[in-house]
C-alpha cells in the first residue's frame, strides 16, 4: 500500500476562531506541478468520513495516491476548531463562505509542497453549497476548479422529513448542539431495523450496521444559526447573502465544474444539485450520476458504498488531474 503522510496545523481565521487544517500526501506520488485540493465537509459532518471507508480506500487516500496534495479543513464550530474569544464571530453559511474558506485557502497555498497559486475545491454536501457561496461572494478567489459532491444549490423539492425539521427558524433552532454523535450511535441500531427510515440517507445493502455505527464518528454537532440559515434557504429556494443571489452569481463563473450526485438521494435530490449546471457561466461542466435502479445510491453511499472508491473517488481524481493539466 502507498505510504501517506499527514500533518495538522491550526489557522487563526481573524474572527475569534482557530481552525484545523490537515494535509495528506503520498511522497512517492505527489506531482509538484499540481494544485492543492481543499476538502470542505457538510452539515453535521466532519472530515472523518473523508478519511475512512468501511471496506476500501477512502476519498482522501484515493486522491493522494493519484498524486494530489489534499487539505481537509474545519470551519468555525466544526470539530477541530476552537473558539479563541468570548465574542468570536458566529457560525453561519455566509461566515463560512466569506471568512473561513478564504483563510483555509490562503493557509493551504502558503504551506503547500506544490508551487501552485490556486487550489481546487471539493465540497461535500453542504460543503459544496458553501463553495458555491464562496465563489459568489469572493469572485477573485484563487480557485481553479470546483467539485460539488452531493451538494444542493437550490431547493425546488424538499423531502418531507427535512421539511418538518426545517419548518421554521424556531423549530430548527431547537435542535440540540451537543452530544449529537453519542445520540447517533445509540439510535442507529434501532433505526436500522426499519430500512425505510434510513433510505433517504443510505442504502443498507451497501454497509453493515456495525460499519455504519463506526461512521457516526463523522457526525458533527449542528448549529442553531446554520439551521436557521437552512430554513431561510429552503423557504427562498436559493441562497442570498447581503443582496448577493448565489445562484444568479454563478452566471459569471468560468471555472471547470464537476457535479456528482446519487440517483436516489433523499437528502439532496438531483433537482437540488443539478441547477448549477444550467446556471454556470462556463462551458466546462460535467455531471456524474452514481447508481442504477437495481443498485441505487443515496446520500451517504457517495462516501461509504463498497464501490465508491471506483465509481466516485477515482473519476473525481481523474477529472481534477485532467483540468489541472489543461
N, C-alpha and C positions, 0 to 999 in steps of 0.2 A: 504494500500500500504506500502511496505517495506520502511523504512526511510533510505535515503542515506545521507552521509556526504561528504563534499568536502573541500579541502584546496589547495591553489595555492602558489607556490614558484618560485623564479627566480634563474636561474642557469647560471653562467659565463662559456662560452664554451672555454675560453682561447684564442680565436681568435677575440676578439673585439666585441662579441655579448653577450647579456643577453637573455637566452631562458626561455620560460614559461613552467612550468611543473605542471599539476593539478592531484591530487589524488582523486579518488572517491571510497568509500567503504560503505558497509552496515554493521554497527557494530554488528547487531544480526546474521549476516550470515557469516562473514569473517572467513575463515579457516586459522589459523596461520601457518599451515604446507605447504600451497600452495606457488607457485611462483607468484610474481607480474606480471601483464600484462602491457606492454608498447605498446600503440597505436601510429602508425605513419600514418599521413594523406597524401593525394595525391596532384597531380598537381592542382594549382589554388584552393586549398581547405583548410579549417581549421577545427578544431575539433568540430565546432558547429554541423555538420551533424551527428557526432557520439553520441551526447547527445540529439538529437532531432528526434522525429518521428511524422509525421503528424496525425497518428491515433492510435498509440500504444506505446509500450515500446521501447526506443532507444537502440542501441547497448551497451552503457556504463551501462545503468540500468540492462539490461539482464545479462551481465557478472558479475556485482556487486552483484545482487541478487543470483547468483549461488555460491557466497562465495569467489569471486576473488577480489583482490585489483587491481584497474585499474589506470594506469597513462597515461594521454594524454599529449603529448609534442609538442612544436613548434620548428622547426628548424630555422636557420637564415633566416630572412626576411619574415617568415610566421607571420601571425597575432599573436600578443602576444610577439614576440621577439623585442629586442631593440638594436640598434647599440650603442656601448659604445665608439668607437674610430673612428676617421675620416678614418683611413686606416685599418678598420676592414676587416677580411677575406671575400672574395667574395662568394656569393651563387654558388651552383653547385652540381650536383649529387655526385661527389666524396667527396666534403667537407661535405655534409650531412652525407654520409655513414661512412667516416673515422674519422670525427672530432665531429660532433654534436651528432650522435646516441650514441657513447661511453660515452659522458658526460651525456646524459639523462639516460642511463642505470646505470651509477655509482650513480647518484643522487637518482634514484628510489630505488636502493638497500640500500643506506645509510640511507634513510628516511622511509623505508618500515616498516609497522607494522607486517610483517611476519618475519620469521627467515631465509629466503631463501638467497642463494648465487648466484642465477641466475634469470633472467627474461625470460618470453616468449614474443615474438614479434608478434603483429598483424599489418600487413602493408596493408593499404587500397589503392588500385590503385597504383599510383606512390610510395606511402609509402612502398608498398610491394617490388617494384623494388629496392628502397633504402635499404630495409632489405636484399635482395639478395646480393647487392653490399657490404653491411656491413659485411656479413659473409665471402665473398670472400677476402675482404681487411683486415679483423681483425679476422682471423680464431680461435684465442684463446678467443674470446669474451664470456662473461658469459651469453650465451643464451641457454635456454633449448629446446625450440621448436619454430616453425615458422608457422604462418597462413598468407597466401598470398591471399588477398580478391580482386578479380578483378584486379590482378597485372600482368603487362606484364614483360616478361623476354627477349623474342626475337621478332623481327618484321619481320616475314616471309610474313605477309599480313598487309597492312596499308589501312584504309578506305580512299576513295578518298578525303573526306573533310579534314582529317588530313594530307594527302599527300600534299594538296595545302597549308595548314597553315604552315607545316614544310618542305616546298620545298627546302629552302636554309637557311643558317645561317643568311644571310642578311634579308630575308623576316621575319623569326622568330624573329629576333631582333627588328622588327618594332612594335611588339605587345605592346600596352601601358601598363605601370606598375602601374598606379594609377587610382582609380575610377572604377575598374572592377566590384565591387559589385553594384554600382549605375547603371552602364550600363546594367548589367544583369537584375536588377529589372525593368528597363524601357522597355527593349526589350522583356522580356519573354511573356507578354500578346499578343504581335504581333506575335511572332514566334509560340506560342501555337495554333494559328488559323490554322497553317499548320502542322499537327501532323507529317508528314513525315520528317520535318526538325529536329524534336527532337527524332525521333525513334532510332537513333544510341545511344542516351544517356538515354532515359527513355520511358516507356510505359505510355502514358497519361491516360490509363484506370485505372492505379494504384493511381493516385493522381490528385486532382483538381488544376486548375490554381492558386487559392488563396493559397493553401498549397505549391505549387511549388515555388511561389514567396517568401514565408517565407524561403524557403531553400536557397535563394540567400544570406542569412546571412552567409552561409557557404562558399561563394565564396571568395577566397583569390586573391591577386594580383600576377600574373605570373611574372617571372623574365626573362629578355632577355638572361642572361647567361644560365639559365636552359633550355630555349627554344633552344639555340644553342646546348646544350648537347643532347637534344632530336633529333635534326636534325642529328647529327653525329651517334647517336644510331640507328635511323631508317635507315640511309644510310648503316651502317655496319652490321645491323641485331642483333648485340649483344653489350653489354656494355664492354668497355675496358678502364681501368684506370691505368696509369703508367705501362703498359705492362701486367696487370692482366686481363685476359679474364674472366669475371664474370661467364658466362655460363660454361666454362671449369672447373673453380674452384669448382663448385658445386659437381663435382665427388668425392671430399674429404669430403662431408657433411655426417654426421651420425645422425644428429638431426631429430626428427619427423617433417614431413611437411604436412600441410593441404592446398590444393589449392581449393579455392571456385571461381566459375565463373558463369556468366549469359549466358543462352543458345543463346541469340541474342544480345550480347554486341557488339555494333559497334565501341566503343572506344577501348576496349581491347578484340578482338575476341578470342575465345578459342585457335586458332592456336598460339596466342602470349602468352597465360597464361599456357598452358599445357606442353610446353617443359621442365619445371623444373622437372616434374615427371619422365621423362626419363633420365635426366641428373643427378639427385640426387644420391649420392653415397650410402645412407642408404636405408634400406628396408621398413621403416615405413613411407610410403607416402599414402595420401588419397586424392581423388578427389570428390568434392561435386559440381555437376552442378545443378543450380537452374533454373526452368522454364520448361514449356511444350509448344508444338506447339500452343495450344489454349490460354494459359496464360503465354506468353513469358516475359522474363526478359531482360532488357538492363542494362547498367552500373549503373545508379543511383538507379534502383529498388532494388539492393542488400542492399541498406540502407533505402529506403523510402517506398517500396511496403507494402500494408496492412499486408501481411503475412510474411514479412521479419523477425519480431521477432521470429516466429515459424520455418520458413524454413531456415533462415540464422544464426541468433544470437544464438538461443538455441542449435542447433547442434554444433556450434563453441565452446560454453561454455562446452558442454558435452565432446567434443574431447579434449579440453585443460585440463579439470579435469582428464580425463582418462589417459592422458600422464603424468600428474603430479603425480598421484597416482602410475603409473607404474615406 
